[in-house]
Amino acid sequence: MTQPRQFVIEADGGSRGNPGPAGYGAVVIDAVTGETLAEAAEYIGVATNNVAEYKGLIAGLKAAKALVPDASADGAVQVRVRMDSKLVVEQMSGRWKIKHPDMKPLAAEAARILPASAVTYEWIPREKNKHADRLANEAMDAGKRGKQWEPSASTAALDTPRHSVASALPPVSGPPGDAAAGAAKARAALASRPAAASPSAPQVGWAAAPDLGTPATFVLLRHGETALTPEKRFSGSGGSDPELSAAGRHQAECIARSLAARGTVEEIVSSPLRRCRETAAAVAARLGLEVRIEEGLRETDFGAWEGLTFAEVRERYGPDLDAWLASAKAAPTGGGESFAEVTRRVSATRDRLTTRYAGRTVLLVTHVTPIKTLIRLALGAPPEAMFRMELSAASVSAVAYYADGNASVRLLNDTSHLR
């Protein structure tokens, strides 16, 4: 029985403006040897990033099909498509619905080129898609000059990433000796190559980000001061649930005026603790909105440390404090919550709220630990980053959450409204 040809397609597309001047690039690679078999790139005029990415996918699949005369037959070819567009990968894999009218015919065209059983899709980071990205940029540069893209043989092979498709893919089917020899040959050849050449065109950067629509934006407001705030006492969800002080009520009014002037907040969600509900009520009165209470936004339960200063905890519970500072899994004395427990709670809350408020701007009135947790998770920072953030009373931070699961921190600890 003839063994199927094994290909890897790496495809990309970009738009300088979204929509704007756009182009795509695609490369077909032999999965066994790592050899570049075909390249495709084209300037497509004014289009969105997503259209360009789909065009790159279609060009790559067509190029792979052209390499095998009977490619449409079952078992003739196996293709792994690798792209840094989460949107295209998830839609073509059938996990995300295709809603945009411009995407549906492109996805249908891509699906018709090869049998569905012959193609799998994999997301890769942008830095591992340099070859296709370079081709897309070359095509856009050529279009800018009023020309069509032409292959550059001197640089084509150098952009095949060192992660090597031969070593990254699972073993191919066929005679074991041939497959092993081919993979070893590919790894040796790739290891001996110089570092990837710099792309001949500049990186598109943010302009090449997928067009994922309006994100869910969380405006993260720490509550105003209570009597415990100036004394820097632990004040979580297991303590006395203090009300806002006079200073805190003034801070709440200041942020309410500021948010009303901006006019961007569409919903308000608050922690159930009193200091947050009072802060949220002041904003809601200005904006004419209702306040939804979300249990997941409550502060950490600090156990026996509630109401104590850091120095007092150090004096009374030194070993417990050291353990808490050293590990996210350590809980405060007396059955409080660890940062790991808070992270699970806040993550689940984030996921619920981003689904509920997709495409909307929501004010979350909450506490130090939930806000720091959301910022840390958005940045992909380790747990110890919690101790390296400053969050003042009544400060504003912001995070945008996109449809592909990525997040962008837009603001941290803004207190300009209090001045």
N, C-alpha and C positions, 0 to 999 in steps of 0.2 A: 504493500500500500504506500502510495506517495505521501511523504510527510508535508504538512502545510508550510508555506513560507511564513516566516515570523518577522513582523515589522514593528517598529516603534515610530509613531508619528508625534512630533512635537510641533504645536501650532500656537500662534498668537496673533493678535490684532490690536490696533490702537487708533485713537482719534485725537487729534490735537485741537481740542475744544469741546468735544462730546455734546452735540454733534460738531464735527469740524472735518478738516482734511484727514482722511483715514486710509489705512492700508493694512495688509495682513502679510504674514510669513508662515511657511510650513516647511518642515524637513522630514524626510522618510529615512529611517535608519535600519540597517540590518540588525535584528535582535541578537544574532549569534556573534557576528564579527565586530559590531559597532561601527561599520562603514556607513558613511553618508551616501545614500543611493539616489536621492532626488531632492531638489529644493523648489519651492514655489513662493512667489511674492507678487503683489500687485497693489498699485494705488487705485482706490475705488471711489475717489471723489469725496464728497461730504457725507458722512455717516456717523453713527454712534459707535462707541467701543464694542458693544455687544454684537452689532452687525458685523463689524470687522473681525471679531473673534470667530463668529460662525463661518464667515467667508474663509478664514484661515483653516478651520477644521475641514470644510468641504474640499478645499484645494489639496490638503494633505491626504484625505481619503481617496480622491481621484488620482493623485500621483501614485499612491500605493496600488490601487487597482490596475493602473497602467503597467505596472511591473510584472503582473501575473496575468497571462492571457485568459485563464478560466477563473478569475478571482471571484466571480459571482456564484460559483459552485460551492456547496457546503464542504468545508474541510480543506479548501484550497489555500486559504490564507488565514492567519491569525494576527490581529493588530491590537496593540495597546496604544491608545491615544493619551498623551500627557499634555495638560494645559494648566496655566496658572489662573484661568477663569473658573472660579468655583461655580458660577452661574451656569456656564455651558456644560461643565462636567456633571453637575447634579441634574440638569434638565435632560441631557442625553442619556444619563443612566436611569432615568425614569423616576427619580426620587423627588424632583420638584416639578410642579405644573408649569407649563409654558402659557403665560397669559398675554404677553405683549404680541400684538398682531404682526409686528415686523419679525419676530422670532419664529413664529409657527411655521411659515413656509421654508425658512432656512433649516430648521431642525428636521423637517420632513424630508428635505432634499438630502441632508447628510445621512439620514437613516436609510435611504434607498440605495446608496452607493455600494455598500457591501452587506452581506447577510448580518442580521443583528447578532447572531451567535458568534460571529467572527471578530467582533469589536468590543473592547472594554475601555473604560475611561478612568483616568487617575488624575487627581489634582496634584500639582507640584508648585513649590514656591517660585516666585518670579526669577530669583537668582539662578535657578536650575533650568530656566527656559531661555537662556541667552541667545542660542542659535536662532530660534524662531523670532525672538524679539528683535535681533539685529536685522533680520530679513524684513520684518515689518517696518522698521525705521528706515531702511534703505529704500523701500518702496515709497514711503511717504516723502522722503527727500527727493527722490526722482520725480514724483508727481509735482512737487513744488517747483521743480525746474522745467516742467512741461514735458518730461520724458517718461519712458517706461523703464521699470526695473530690469537690470541685466545681472546674471550671476557673477559673483566675484570668486573665482576658483582659488585664489591665493589665500582667502580667509575662511572659506566655507568649512574646512575640516577643523580649524583651530577652535571654533566655538562649541564643538561637541563637549559637554561638561565632563569633568573628571570623575563625576559619580558613575559614569559609564553605564549605558543601557545594558551591556552584557553582564555586568555584575549586579545590577539592580533588579533585573528580571528573574523570575523563577526559572528553573531548568527547562529548556525547550525539549519537545518530544523528538524522537528520532534515535538513531544509534548512539548509545551513551558515549562511546569513544569520540565520535565526531562532535557531539555537542560540547563535551568537556574540552576537547582540543580547540574548538572554535572560540569558546568563552575565554580560555586561557590566552589564546592569541590576541583577542580583543583587549583584554585587561593589560597585557604587556604593551600593546601598541599605544593604548591610551595613556598608560603610565609614563611612556617615554616622550609624550608630546610636551611642548612648552605650555606654560599657562595660557589660558584663553586670551586671544587678542581682544583689545578694547573694541567695542562696536564702532563702526565707522560713522554712525549717526548718534547724536546724544540721546540719552534715555528720556522717554516721555515723562516719567515720574508720575505725579498725581493725575496728570491729564489722561493717563492710560488706565486709571482705575475703572473697574466694571461699572456700568450704568445700572445701579441696583435700586434706583428710585429714592424717595425721601426716607431717611432713616427714622427710627424711633429715637427721639432725643430726650434724655433724662436730665433735667436741671436739678442738681442735687443741692438742697438747702439744709445746712445744719441749723437746728433750732436756735432761738435767741438764748441769752444768758438766764440762768437760775441763780439762786443764792450760792449754789455749790460751784458754779463755773469759775469765778475769779480765784477761788481757793484751790482750784485744780484737784478737786476730790473725785474719786471714782463714783460715777453716777450712771448706773445701768438700768436694766429692766427689773432687777431684783431688789431695788431700794425703795426709797420713800416717794418716788414719782413726783418730784417738786414742780411747782408752777413757775412761770416766767417771773423774773424780778422786774422792777421798774425799768431797769436798763434793758432787759430782754424784750419788754413790750415796746420800748422805743425802737429797738433794732428791728422788730417785726414790722412796725409801721414803715420804717425806712425801706426795707426790702419790698414791702407791698407797693409802695409808691414807685420804686424802680422797675419792678416787674410790670406794673400797670402801664408805665411809660413805654416799655419795650413792646408790649402787646403780643408776645409770641406764645405764652403759656396757654394751652388748651384744656388741660386737665390738672387736678391736684390730688395727690395721694399722700397720706400721712401715716407715720408711725402711730400706734395707739397710745403712746405715752403723752402725758398731759402737756409737757413743754412743746412738743411737736404739734399737737392738736391746736394749741393756742397760737402758735406761729402760723400754722396753715390757715386758721380762721381769719387772721388779720389780712392775709393775702387774698383769701377767697372773697372777703367783703369788698375789697378793691376791684377784683376782677369779675365779680358776679358769677363765680363758679361754686360748685359743691365740692366737698372734701370726701374722698373715699378713704377709709381706714384699711391699712394693710399690715397685718400682724408680722409679716416677714421683715418689715422695716424697723422693728424695735431694736433698741441697743442691746449689747451683750449683757448677760447676767454676770455680774462680777462677784457673786457669792458673798463671802465674809468680808470682802474688801469694800463693799458698798459704803459710801460716805467717808472713806478714809483718804488721806493724801498719799502720794507715792512714798513719801518718807515714813509715814506711819505704817504702811504695808511692809516696807523694807525692815522696819524695826520689829514688827510682830510676826511676819510670815516670810522672812528672808529667803529660805530655801525654796518655798513655793513660788515666790516672785522670780527668782533666778531661773527656775524651770520654765515658767511662763514666758519669760523673755527669750529663752533659748529654743523653745519648740512650740509650733502652732497647735500641737496636740495636747499641750498641758493646759489644764483648767485652773482658774483661780481657786483659792482655798474655799472649802465649804460647798462644793457642788456647783460652781458657776460654769459658764460656757467657755470652751476653748475657742481659739480663732478658727480652727478647722471646722468645728460645729457651726460657728457663725457663717463661715464661707459657704457651707452646704445650704444653709437656710437662705442666705442672701442670693446665692446663685439660682436657686429654685424660684425665688421671688422675681429676680431679674428676668428669667425666662418667661414667666407668666405675664409680666407687665410688657415686655417687648412684643409678645404675641398680641396682647389685648390692645396695645396702643401703637401698632405698626404705623409708621409714617406721621406720628403726631408728636408734639412737644409737651412733655409732662413734667410738672414740678413734683419732686419727691422730697417731702419734708421729713428728715430723719436725723441720724446721729453720727458721731465721729466714726465708729467702727464700720457700720454699713457703707458709709461713703468711701472710706479708705479701701474697703474690700472691693467695691465696684471699680474704683480707679485702678487698684492693683491688678484685678482680673483683666480689665481692658488693656492694660499695658503688658500683660503677661509677666509681671514682676513676681519675685519670690515672696513668701510670707513676711520675711524680715523687712520688706519695703514699708510695711505698716508703720514701723517706728521712725521712718524717714520722711513722713509727710506732716505738714502743719495744717490744721483745720481750725480756723477761728470761729467763735460763735457767730451765727447769722451769716456765715460765708457761703458763697455760691461756687459750685463746680459744675461741669457738664460733660456728658459722654453721649456720643451718637452710636447707635447700633444698627448695622446694615443687614440686608436680607441674606448675605452670604455667611453671617455669623461673626464677621469682624466688627471691631469697635474702634472708635476714634475719640481720644480724650481732647476736649476742646477748651476746657477751662479748669483751673484749680485754685481754690481758696481766694476767690475775688471778694474783697470787702470795700470796694470803691463806693458802694451805695451808703456806707456808714460814715463817709467823710463829709 
